[in-house]
């Protein structure tokens, strides 16, 4: 049986992550009012929020700058995947990690670029409309990222004798995120734990290829 090529593997992974991510975001945005939650289990909920920043609701820097930063990052990762398409010395797991990072970044880029134009932002308790007659809530490149996955695994109150946080309510894990965030974060962790050596190997191979090319030219 013929093995799937690096190029096809990366393409399939990127498309699957993007389709699942965007489908869930559109469904949540058109069925939940802002802030609404739906409890699936005691430790897993769907809760609709939006943010202007990076993954897991963090916000810093200019909105337009962050959008263009993501676009440039996606382009670089796509180019890197293109370079790896015929490499037989690279494991499929490494290709999958790079593809998932690419898809994760791209998933949130799409929100930033298009969501302000294709969705409105009605007041509570109305839900957003896709392609509203009156236009969107923002201009192109100024959309907000949709988050909905919430895992409050456990919670407690800190003891009164604890400094700084005494008697405060604590929830673990508090960030609300989306499929794109999860794809990016999980793949980075797996890449660091199991495939980081291939980054160095790839750099060394490029240097050797350049040296070989120079020697060939000199001859």
Steps between C-alpha positions, in 0.01 A plus 500: 500500500640838399578733791338840505740778402604777737319753286169315503526425873556868580218609268250255652587599857481873430164466322349278772604732783379810315164344407430371853619825660297728276188281507494504881567874515220583254258268681578649842484858373162448331344296784641656820461856622822654627594348836249213478625162615386142464614241754596166347658360818599654833851552360424586135283781368440693182510871576493764228748782539715703260842658527720737303833340580702183490415146606300421818354849520827683564500857369797721428625724222323658206211306349613560142861416591393169655296413191787570263740316731278191475475532121878519463544204739253291300680583173834395651360171628337427163833566328676272750249221435556548127874449553433179697261349245760263350714435807504126574728542804239694699244299705132543430443611859723801444312590183170463689620735776607771255170460312299535823694812600429644156131413522471640853649833398289514183178418686527814714623708206172430319303634799705819510476565127137411423280470810459875548357520149283187480343512849305763688523552877147524641429589859402242762320261468506494119742278311721613214385471140723377220512744206262752662317742264630798696862392478745375757613637834847603381718552195721248323798385711333616823286200590508333840612142566222266616572275801273242657683202657507530879643237734452602868656174618486589868452799730561596860543788745850571620544466880484820704862456611633517140674829415366712210229250392337436840130404473499561125309270266725312256399305187732263316502519193354849429596594140229464236638404160412353160602211275767711329658588836497133604652388169780752528575444868490119496717478189761738648520287816532176301757662271715610795473166680554262210616675183709805595817327380370507143506880500876490555537214252314700238727802552810282475372340181440841342855607589643180347290548187629855467860383543448229239355752256796734549749217444317399182513857368873529577573176314 
